[in-house]
Amino acid sequence: MKPFFLFLLCSLITFGAFAQRSNRSTLHFRLSDGQPLVVTINDRDYKKVNTRITIADIPGRRQYVKVYRFRPYADGNGGKAELIYSGTIKIAPGSVYDCIVDLKSRKLLVKDLGAGGSPAQPAYMPPPPPPVPDASNDVAIDHSSDNLNMDARLLRLQQNISNTKEDSKKLAAAKNYVATNGTSTAELKTIASWIMFDDNKMELLKSSYNSIRDKQNFANLKEVFTMPEAQKEFTQYAAGLSEK
């Protein structure tokens, strides 16, 4: 009987460990401009620098998060970390989250990907050293006309989206604008850049096809996606439309 009880005890211990692990969550962090970052959770430094930081085995409860933009030194040895976001987020046990810091608003946008979600993690490549500045070539940049070529309705949409926190509501505003006004691929590319998550960008582009004036350029919109999987999916979708 002793071997049986030993087997039962080991099974219970293994099941308990598995159950405990399954209640742990995974967080994927990135900046909206794709630059390198550093993340701490509850003031724990995970010693990671990358364009996408993945932190696993996090208990499902409220976590205090700090996200830093990492600027490497020109010689490649170390860098400077600038605090971009700090705050408390609530996560559910056993789920995976895509977390994007919008550098414009400095807000953290969080999407629950479910238990099986796993965004790809690109490798971090330090940028080349910056060129030596030449003060004699400095020219003042005039930003006063940056938005002169943007339609007034599009400007109002940009302001509306900028003042909206939830990405799903940004998507709804963008879809409503396109359905009401029509669009070109150039405009649609600009509008899609105001949406954070690739799946919402995908929904916007697919729903906008019938409202586009220059459908022959639709396939070029794959550039709006950050994930290679999303670019591939969109390319296949656009190819299917051209065959009809």
Sequence and secondary structure as in RCSB ss.txt:
>XXXX:A:sequence
MKPFFLFLLCSLITFGAFAQRSNRSTLHFRLSDGQPLVVTINDRDYKKVNTRITIADIPGRRQYVKVYRFRPYAD
GNGGKAELIYSGTIKIAPGSVYDCIVDLKSRKLLVKDLGAGGSPAQPAYMPPPPPPVPDASNDVAIDHSSDNLNM
DARLLRLQQNISNTKEDSKKLAAAKNYVATNGTSTAELKTIASWIMFDDNKMELLKSSYNSIRDKQNFANLKEVF
TMPEAQKEFTQYAAGLSEK
>XXXX:A:secstr
 HHHHHHHHHHHHHHHHHHHHHTEEEEEEEETT   EEEEETTEE    BSSEEEEEEESSEEEEEEEEEEE TT
SS EEEEEEEEEEEE  TT EEEEEEETTTTEEEEEEEETT                  GGG      TTTTTTS
 HHHHHHHHHHHT   HHHHHHHHHHHHHHH B HHHHHHHHTT  SHHHHHHHHHHHGGGBS GGGGGGGGGG 
SSHHHHHHHHHHHHHHHT 
